[in-house]
Amino acid sequence: MSRFFKLLDGLRDSPARPVIALLLGALMPLGLAPYNAWPVALLALALFAHLLDGSSARHSAKLNYLFGVGLWLHGGSWLLVSMHDYGNTSWPVSLLMLGVVALVMALLFVPGGWLYGRLKLWRLSWLALPALLVIGEWLRSWVLTGFPWLMTGYGFIDTPLAGWAPLLGIYGVSLAAGISAVALLAILRHGKAAPGAIIALALTWLVGGLLAPIQWTQINRDAPMSVSLVQGDIPQESKWALEWRDKTTAIYQELSASEWGRDLVIWPEAAIPQFAHEARDLLTELDYQALKSGSAFVTGIPYATWNGDRSSVLFYNSIMASGDGLGIYHKQQLVPIGEYIPYEQWLRGAIPFFNLPMSSFSWGPAVQGPLLVKGRTLAPFICYEIAYPSLVARLSKVDFLVTVSNDGWFGHSIGPAQHFQMVRMRAKETGRYIVRATNNGVTAIIDPQGQVIDRAPSFTRTVLRGEIYPAQGLTPWQRTGVWPVLLLSLLLVVMSGLRSRRLGKAGQ
């Protein structure tokens, strides 16, 4: 072990230090789905903490930036499929755009890195570095509308650390994982001479394991709701083609013919490739079929309406309920480029990827009610929205959750697996059943512990049937949101800074 740390010390002091930071960041997504190699993520984070040891504020900021670049180059590689395969953008330009995304997203790693070096926090790095990591993940969830992808904690959904999710959300799981990584490094290096690290590691996993089986909400097993999730597997390149419009709806109608009579029939995001006012006859027919059979029907559909003074038209990515159901919801968190174009006057048309179909949606209102299905409340989330922990916590005080998506943009990349892992974490955080209906996968039913009850095979035209149960009560995360874990992280940073300052004065 001593030889190992001598090697690490040599690498830390070598000119290759920036390259090592980049590579360690690129290892982090191996801890997430579909790889699920969470020990690799712990090791990479621990080695990165060692790499930062003794860095100045400037060098620490630089290393953190490169770590973030590596994370996004690998973890966001699914963007290449969206841009090249479905956005008609050449490979060189797609690679360039991925690099731009990584370079921009990594900027949010810089403030924490600078602060880490400025306050000489490596003396208690097992405490401060994970806290700064969590603060950075929180910033990524809202700065410039947010891109809350690649959070460390998602990789621990099937470990005892997931027990922290109903209390502190995904951020609490990330904090626990970060503490585990750097505490383990301290133990390997110093053994019994690192009692604080030993205690932190033991408590993080032991308490998480004790919390994991707790059911924070009350599940009414006497009131099952039968659900049918219809997966049409419409080719992404054909989805918005005019000649496929009637063919698409015919496919969904044929798959649903045997499902009427079940409590809830769900079609995925934009399953009807027309605006609602254009599809009135179809919607009337579906409403009649659902009502006649006693079913509630929920589908994703684009929606157009006038603005307040009728001076322009607003376009929404929406989900609506009919039959024995009621309500419409307009998506609140839009996908950059896919659903709206930032700085549209400059970017629109610059390359084919900036001119995708249906990329001019409006932002839905922040205050919207749930859908009503068979007398039960259903909180809807459309695609990308399920990645926003605080949004889901705010809207999830209902009986069930539903998320509809079209992950066809991801193809066979790592994107769908990452997206689905987020859905599982949302179930664990809220203590509620989640049903997920997608165009080509992953279509699934998830229980309140974040475990998959059943899932449909991806890239297959099929229907997934199952049962869900209503929940009552709220988890601590739903009650308090992000503030407890955010304040805890800030407190850890302040405590570490004060401790380092005292130790520094004592050494003078």
Helices and strands as residue ranges (DSSP letters): H 2-12, H 17-27, G 28-31, H 38-52, H 57-75, H 79-80, I 81-86, H 91-105, G 106-109, H 110-118, G 121-124, H 125-140, G 143-145, G 152-156, G 160-164, H 165-190, G 191-193, H 195-211, E 218-219, E 225-231, G 236-238, G 242-244, H 245-256, E 264-266, G 276-279, H 280-293, E 296-306, E 313-323, E 325-330, H 344-347, G 352-355, E 371-373, E 376-382, G 383-387, H 389-395, E 400-405, G 407-410, H 415-430, E 434-438, E 444-446, E 452-455, E 462-468, E 471-472, H 476-480, H 483-506
